[in-house]
Amino acid sequence: MCWIIIVAQLKLNIEIILRILSLAFCMKHKLHNSKLLRDISWLAFNARVLQEAKDPNVHVAERLRFLGIFSNNLDEFFRVRVATLNRMLKFGKETKRFLEEKPQTILKQIQENVILQQREFEQIYADIVRDLKKQKIALVNEKQLSKSLKTYVENYFNDKVRTHIAPLMIESIPELPLLRDKSIYLACLLSNSDNSFMNSYALIEVPTETLPRFVILPTEKGIRSIMLLEDIIRLCMPGLFAQFGFNSFEGYIIKVTRDAELDIDNDINTDLISSIEKGLKNRKRGKAVRLVYDKSIQKNLLNYLTKLLSLGNKDHLVPGGRIHNFKDFMDFPKEVFEKRKPRNQPFIHPLLKQPVRILDVLQKQDVMLHFPYHSFDSVIDLLREVAIDPFVESIKITCYRLARESKVVNALVNAVRNGKKVTVVLELKARFDEEANLRWKRILEDEGIHVIPGLPERKIHAKICLIAKRNGKNLQYYGFVSTGNLNEQTAKVYGDHCLLTANKVIVSDIRQVFNYIEKQEQPELIKRCKSLIVSPFTTRSFFVDKIRHEVKNHLAGKPAGIIIKLNSLTDEVLIEEIYAAAKVGLDCKLIIRGICCALTTHEKWKKNIQAISIVDEYLEHARVFFFVNGGKEDLYISSADWMTRNLDYRIEVSTIINDPNIKEELKHILQIQLNENVKARVLDNRQLNEYVKPDKDALAIRSQVEIYAYLKS
């Protein structure tokens, strides 16, 4: 019980508690600590994203997008994971024996990895700039403008930008004003060449929230030039400061990353919404955990900034190039590219092509949607249909991340206006979407929709829906279980599966999950679900039993084997079960997009684990589990990764796939992915991200292309 005392005494935040309890569980059960470090594995995943940006076979626009994804991923990593490790440094010796490594050791490894990746990032960007020039596209700065373009840019600044600029004179101030962690700033050195004592520092926030980051300039000599907003401000700095006697102006881009953890009180009596709102305010005031800066910055200016930010030599200071906040490059102007092959467009599932009554289709058979190959419009069509069906009485649905202009919300609002009883479980603790979900809560409640704002003690991450329709004296239930969010925007790029069903066993279990969420009682009924596996009640134990059953079958000479597809694999208990399977020679195959803490080779195993990661045009987001089961073959889809937080601290749902045709479809998709030899990387103990080497004379298999063709046919 010593870990309970430690948690109580130190009042650790939830991320740290999860980590300590997970490791304490492993110690209690004498599990081997033979796994890869979670944070270093995550950096290895982001390196795979960087590989896509480096690949000359990828269109240059996509390479820029991958640079943006890499940058955005790294920002979130520092806001959450590095901030957590920094906090753990303060908690002394009591916590060290629960960690696989000391926090300072992990932080040192992170810093070394990040510096190396930053250097590679800059080289890749330089290569991309050269490739853009070959296509007569130029990224120009303030020193590369012709006279006519300079006039154009100055006029643009005066017409569009000047009123959005509010310089901060930071010379000799005791405390630096709050710098927002999603913004970039020009750190300005102002001086006078005739007076060496006349020096001053200023900060200018680059207004990318209100103005476009990229400005397309008039074409000259067949060259399409693009200029960054910060370079426009650099060019026009004299107009902001010359009147104060300065005649020399230098501007260096900096970016601050802050601790983004929300310390929400888990007391059941706490007002959750007030806690969220308080946490959002605290996030804006969070401690700086990283300063990224232009490595050419004047040394005294850098020292002054780090002092005001309370960042010492041991904190994360990351030197970089002129440009930061590369996440904006995900929205690089597409119109400057010519002859670009369009992305394959999502298509409607053949059974759901309109006009058709989707509920009638589901009465006859289950339907599986595979995003982004199938169009998310079918989910919207289903919600619109039930919104106006006079016999539909109620809709219950969980929402984790919604689109900015959500068609899902529009359909639900229409349903309540048509007299349906609508319940929305809206997770207010969805990281970085808390503010948006608070806004949606107000909108939904104003329309008369009953909103359940999550549970105080755990997140609701399940993606489920339940529809009740009157059929004479009885109610007929329909629903769906999905691996991804109900977001029509992300469904265009996230690879997910969504099972639409009227199966009585499945919808009965979905009803039970909603009953628990609404009443927060009788969890024992959830454990009795026949088709759904629900976290935090049964998920880990269920899949432990499934793996052990495969081992038993293998040892008995029966058909056996497992395929596990996840975003992240970090849970020590399930990793140890996979190790035990490999030790006896069971065929274990893993498809892990992101973090994989499992070793894949060991001298004491009879058969090594086959593990790959696929990083391509779409984000592989689905969780799928396949068990040979003596030839009977069980297959499940899930919202849950095999991480402690998903297994013990969230409401998650996995469902068995009963329909034989859908089962074969999913098996075929898994096999295509296991045969991938273009975008698949080997996950091994060294974490080197080597590409899968195809056999001699083997056909190139790019799984996302093959899956699209398979489903289309």
N, C-alpha and C positions, 0 to 999 in steps of 0.2 A: 504493500500500500504506500510505499515511500513516494511514488510518482504523484499520487493524489496530493500529498502534503506539499510537494514542490510546486505543483500547478496552483494550489490555493495560495501559497505564500508569495509566489512571484507574480501572480495575476497576469499570466502570459496571454498574448492574443491568440485567436483561434487557430491560425496557421501553425504556430509553435506548439500549441496543445496537441493538434493532430499528429504532428511529427513525433513528439515525445511519447504519446500514447501508443502510436504504431510501433515504435522501437521497443517500448516497454513490453508490449504484447509478444514481440519476437523473442525478447530475453526470457520471458516467462515460459514460453514454449520451446526454449533452447534451439531457436532457429539459427542457422549459420548466417553470419553477416557477409556472405559472399555475393555481393551485388555491386553494380556500378552506381556511382554517385548520381543522384537525381539531377542536380543542377548542371553537372558537367555533361550528362546525357542530353539535357535540354539544349545546351550550347551546340552539341553535335548535331541535333536536329536543325537548329538555325543555320548551321554550316551547310546542310543539304539545300536549304533555301538559297543560300549564297551560290551554291554550285549551279543552280538553275540560272541565276543572273550571269554567271560566267560562261555558260554554254553558248558557243557561237551559232549552234543550230537552232536556238530559240530566237524568235523574232525580237528585234531590238526593243519594241514597245513592251513586250512581256518581260524582257530582261530588266527594264526600268521598273516594272511593277514588282518583280521579285526583290529588287533592291529596296523598294518601299516596304514590302512585307517583312523583309529582314530587319529593317530599321524599326518598324512598329513593334515587332516581336521583342526586340531587344529592349525597347522602352518599357514594355509591360514587365519583362523579366526583372529589370532593375526596380521598378515601382513596387513589385510584390516580393519576389524571391530574395533579391539582394537586401531589400529593406528588412525582411524577416531575419536574415542572417546577421545583419548589423544589430538588430535588437537582441538577438541571442548572445551576442558578445557581452552584453551588460548583465547577464543573469548568473555569471560566476560558475564555479566548479560544479554546483549541484546538477546542472543540465548536461555537462560534458560527457558523462558516462552513458547517456542515452543516444548519443550521436555517432554516426558512422565515422565522422571526422570532426575535428574541432572547427568551429565556425571560421576562425581566422585562416585555417588551412584551405577550406573551401573557397573563401573569398579571394585568397591569393591565386588559386587555380583559375577562378573566374576572371580575375584581372588579367592574367597572362593570356588566357584564351581570347578575351575580348580585344586586347591590344593587337594580337595576331590577326583576328578576323577584321578589325578595323583597317589594318594595312591592306589586306586582300580586297576589302570593300573598295578602298580608294583606287586600287589598281584596276579593278573591274569597271568602276565608273569611268576612269580615263580611257579604257578600251572602248566602252560604249560611246563616249563622246566622239572618238575617232570613227566608229562605225556610223554614227549619225552624220558626220561630215561627208561620208561617202554617199549618203542619201540626200545630200544638199540641205541638211538640217543643222543649224548651228546654235549651240547654247552660248550666248555672248554675255560678257560682263561689262561693267561701266567703262573699261579701258579699251574696248574693242568695237566701239561704235563709229560709224561714219558721221560726218557732220549732219546729214539730214536725219539719220536715225537718232542722233543725240538730241536734236531739236524735238523730234517726235516724243522721245522718252521724257524730256523735261516738261513738255506740254501735258503728257499723261500724268506725270507726278502732280502738277499744279491742279489739274482738273479732277483727278480721281483719288489721289493718295494723301496729299498734304493735310487734309482735314481729319484724317485717321491717325496722324502722327502726334504723339504726346511725349517728347523727350523727358527723361529723368536725369537731372544733374546730381550725380552720386558722389561728387568730390566732398570728402570730409563729413559724410553723414554717418551717424553712429550705427545705423542698422539698414540693411538693404531692403527696399520695398519688396513685397511678395512677388516672386517671379513664377509665373504659371508654368507647370511642367509640360504642357502640350504646345507651348509657344516657343518661338525662337526670338532672340534679341541681338541687336547690333550693339556690341560694346565699343564705344567710340572714344578715341583719344583725340582731343582737341588741343591745338598748340598754335604758337606764333613763331615763325622762323626768325623774326627780328627780336624776340624777347624770350630767352630761355626759361624765365620764371613763369611764363604764362602757359600753364598746362591745366587741363581739366578733363574729367571723365564724365561720360554720359551713357545712358542706356535708352535704346529705342526698341519697343516691341514691334516686330514685323506683323502688320495686321492681316494675317492670312485667314482669319475667321470671317472677315468682312470683304476681303478682296482676293482675287485669284492669285495664287503663288506664281503662275506662269503667264507671262504676257507675250502674245504673238505680235511681232513687229512687222511692218510692211516688208514685203519681199523685195530684195535688191539683187540684181544679177543672177536671178534664179535661186538664190539662197533664202530659205525660210528660217528666220532668226527668232529665237525665243529668249526672253530675259526674265530672270528671277526677280521677284518683288524686292528682295533685300538689296540687289544690285542697283535697282532703280533708286532706292533710298540712298545708297552709297553715293551715286552720281550727284544727287541733289542735296547732299549734306551742307554745302556752302550756303544754300538758301535758308537753312535752318539755324546756322550758328555764326555766319560771317559777321553779322551785325554786332556781335559781342567782341569783336577784335581778333578773332581767330582767322588764320589763313592756311592752316594745314589740318587735314581731316583724314583720320583713319578709322575704319570700321571692321570689326571682327565678329563673326557669328558665334554665339554661345547658346547652349541649351542646358537647362537644369531639369533633372529627373528627381521627383519627390517620392517619399514613402506614401504608397497608395492604400495601405491597409485600413479597413474599416473596423474599429474596435467596438463591435456591437455587444451590448450587455445581453447575455443569454437568459437572464431572469425572465420567467414566464409572465411576470407582472409588468415588465417593461413595455412601454409604448413603442412598438417596433418602428412605426413611421417616424416618430420623433428621433429615435436612435439613428435611423438612416439619414435623416436630414442633418443631424448633428455630425454624423460621420462624414458626410459630404463636405461640410464646412471644415472639418478637421483635415480632410484630405488636401484641401486647397492650402492648408497651412503646414502640410507634412514636411518633415525634415528632408533636406536635400541629401540624396544618396549618390548622385553622379553629376559631374559637370563635364559636358562635352564642349570642346572649344577648338577654334581655328589654331592649329599649331604654330602659325606665324604671329600670333598675338604678342603684343609688347609685354615683356616679362613683368614689369611693375604693375601693369593693369591686371594681369592674370593673378598676381599675388594679392592685389587689393580685393578682387572679386572673391577669391577663395577664402580670404579672411572674413569678409562680410557674410559669406554663406556658411561659415563655420565648418569648412572642409579642410582637414589637415592633410599632411603628406600621405597618410595611410588610407585616406578615403579614395573614392573612385574619381580620378581625374583622367579623362580620356582625350588625348590630342587627336584632332581630325583635320579635315580639309576645310575649304571655304564654305561648304554646304552642309547643313544639318537639317533634321526633321525630314529625312528622305521618305517618310511615310506619305508625303504629298505626291511623290512620284508614282504612287498607285493611280493617280488621276492625271498623269502626264497627258497633254493635249493629243488626242487620237487623230484630229483632223490634219495634222502635218504629215502623216504617213500616207504614201500612195501604194496601190497594188498590194494591200495587206489582205491576206486570206481571212475571211470572217470566221469567227468561232462557230462550231456546230451549234445549231439552235435546239433548245429543248422541244420535245414533241409530246403530244397528248397520248396517254396510254390508249391502245386500240379499243379497250372495253369501255372507255369513259369519254369517247368523242361525242360532243354535243350535236344534236339534242338527244339526251338520254337521262332517265331518272337513275341517279347513282345508287340510291337506296334499293331500288329494284335489282340492280346488278349485284349488290352485296348480299341480297337475300339468296341469290343463287350460288355465289362463290366469293372467296376472298380476292382482293386485288392488292398487288404490291407495286408501289411507286418507287422508282429508283431516280433520285435527284443527283446531278442536274440534267440527266439524260431525259427523264420524263419531266414534263412541265408541272410546276407547282400550281398552275391554274386549276388543276383538277381538285385540289384541296379547297381552293376558293369556290369552285363550282359546287362542291359538296355543301359548304357552309351557306352559300347563297340559296341552294335548293331547300335545305332544311329551314332556312329563315322564313320562307314563304309557304312551305308545306302546311296546310291547315291542320293536319293530324299530328304534327310534331309538337310536343309539349315543352321539352326542355333540352338545353345544350349545356354541357359542362366541359371545360377545356383548360389545359395548363398553358401558360405563356411564360417563356423565359427571356428571350430576346425578340422583340418585334421590329419590323421594318419602320423606317422613319415615317413613311406614309403608308400605314398598314391596311391592306385590303382585308386581312383577317378581322381587324377591329371593325371595319366598315360593315362586313357581313354580320358580325355579332350585334352591332348597333341596330341593323335592319331587323334582325331576329327579335330583339326585345320590343322594337316598335310594332312588330307584327304579333305581339302578345305572347311570345315565348318567354319562359323563365330561363335566364342565361346566368351562368356562374363562371367566372373567370378566376383561376388561380394564377395570380400575377406575382412572380418572384421579385421582390424588391431588393434582394441582396445579390442580384446578378451583377457580377463585378464589372464596373465601368458602364453599366446600363442602369444603375440605380436611379439617377436623375430622370432619365427618359421614362422609366417604369412608374415613377411617382407621377409624372405628367399623364401617362396613360391611365393610371388609377383614377385621377380626377375626371378625366374625359369619360371613362366607362361608367363611373358612379353617377355622373351628371345625366347619363342616358338611362339610368335605372337598372344597370347591370350590377349583380351582386359580385363584389370583388373580395377574394380572400388573399390578403397580402403576404403569402408565404407563412411559414411557421417560425416562431422565435428561436427555436433551438436547432433548426436545420434548414438547408435550402431544399426547394422542390425543383428538381432538375428533370423529372420525368416529362415525356412529351406524349400526352394522352388526351383523348376526347371521348365523350359519351353523349349519345343522342337518344332521346326517348320519344317514340312515336306511338300514338294510340292506334290499336288494331282491334276494333270492337271493344270488348271489356278488358282486354289485356294491353300491356305495353310491350312493344317490340324495341329492342335495343340495338344500336349500331355504334361503331366507334373506330378509333385508330390508335396505333402505337407506333411512334416514330423514333428514329435515332437522332434526329436533328430538330432545330428550332422551327417554329411556325413563322418563318420570315421569308417572304417571297423574293427578297433581294439576295440574301445569302444562299438561298436554294438554287441560284443560278451558278454558283461556283463551289458549293459544298457537296461532297459525295455522301448521300444519306439514303436510308430506306424507310418507307412508311407503309405499314400494313393497314389497309382498310378492311373492316370485317364486320360481320353480323354473327360470328361464331358465338354460340350461347355461353360457352365456358369462358372464353376470353372477355366478352363484354360483362359477364357477371363479375369477373375479377377486377375489371376496370371500375365497376360500380363500387366494389369494396375499397379500392384505393381512394376514390373520391370521398366515400363515407368516412374513412380515417382522417383525411385532410380536413374535412369540414368539422368533424366532431372531436378529433384527436383522442379517440378512445378505442378500445377493443383491438389493439394491435395483433392479438393472437389470431384474429380472423384473417389478417393478411398472410400469416404464416401458413394458412390452409389453402391459399390460392392454388388452383390446379394447373393453370397455364402461365400465370405471371410470376416472375421472381422479383421481389421488391426489396430494395435497400431502404433502411439499414437492417432489415429483419432477416432476410434469407439469402442474399446474393452470394456472399463469400462462402457460406457453408454449402450452398447448393452446388457451386462450381467446384469447390474442393471435392465434394462427393462425386461429381461427374468425372473429374480427372482420375480420381482413385478407382472409379469403376472401369475406366479405360485401361488403367494399369492392370487391374484384376483380369480383364478380358485378354490382354496381351499375354500375361503369364499363363493363362489357361489355353493359349493357342487360338483364341477367337479373333475375328477381325477387330482391330482397334487402331485408334489414332485421333489426334486433335488438330484443329486449325483455329487459331485465335486471331481475330482482327480487332485492333484497338487504336485509339489515339495515343494512350499512354499506359505503360505497364510498370508500376512501382510498388505494388502491395507485396510485402515480404512473404506473407503466408501463401499466396497463390504462386509466387515465384518459386518458393520451396517445393510446392506440389509439382510444378513443371519440371524442376530439377529431379525430383524423385521419379518422374515418368521417364526422363532422359536416361537416368541411371540404369533403368532396367531395359532400355532399348526401344521404348515406345516412340512411334513416329510423331514428333511435335513440330508444327509449322506455325510461325508467327508472322503476322503482317502488322507492323507497328509504325504509324506515321511519325510520332513525336518521341517522347521520352521512353526509353527501354532500359530499365535497370537490371534486366536479367542477363547473366552470362550466357553465351551460346555454345561454348566448348569447355570441356573439362576432361582431364585424363581418366577420371574414374567413371565416366558415363559410357554406356554401351553404344549410345547413338547421340550425336550432337544435335542441337536444335537448329532447324533452318529458320532464319529470321531475316526479313527484308523490310525496307521502308520505301514507299513510293511517294515521291514529290514531283508533281507535274502541274498541268494547267489548272486542274481542280484540286480542292483541298479534300483529301481522304478523311472523312469524318465519321463514317459508320462504324458501329461495333457489332461484330458477327462472331458467333461461336458454333463450331461444328464438331460433333462427336460421332465416331463410327458406330459405337454402341453395338458391337457384335453383328453388324450388318444392318441393323434397324435404322441407323442414321438419324440423330437428333440435331436440329439446327435452331439457333436462337438469334434474335436481334435485340439490341439494348441501347439505352441512353447512357449507360454507365461504363466508364473506363475502369480498369482494375487498379484503382488508386484508393488509399485509405479514406480520403474525403468522400469518394463516390460510394464506397461500400459501407461506411459507418456513420456518415454525417449528412447524408442527403437522401431525399426520396427519389429513387431511381426505379425504372421498370425495364425488365427484360421479358420477352415473350417467346414462346415456342412457335415455330412455323409448322402448321398442320397440313396445309394444302400441298399435295405432292408435286404439282406443277411449279408452284412458287419455290418449294424446296430445291427442285432441280435447277431452277433459274439462279437462285443464290449460290448453289454449289458451283455452277458453271462460271459465275462471276468470280468467285473465290479462286477457281482454278486458273482463270485468265490472269488474275493478279499474281498468283504464285509462279506463273510462267513468264511474267514480265521480265524483259531483258534490255529495255531501253532506259527507263526512268527508275528502275529499282536499285537501291543500294543495299549492300550486305551489312547487317547489324552484327557486329562481333565484339569480342572483348576489348579490342583496340580502339574502337569507335573512329575508324579512319574514313568511313563513308565511301568505300570503294564500290564502283558500279558492278552489278552482277555481270559476269562474263558469259556470254552466250556460247553454246557449243559450236564447234566448227560446222559451217554451212547451215546453221540454224536460222530460221526466219526471224526477223526483228519483230518483237511483240511489245507494242506500247499499249498497256492495258486499257487506258481510258479511251483510246481510239477503238480498240477491239470491243470494249463493252458497249460503246455507242452503236457500233455496227451490229452487234449481236442483238441488242434490244430493238433496234430499228427494224431488223429483219423479222 
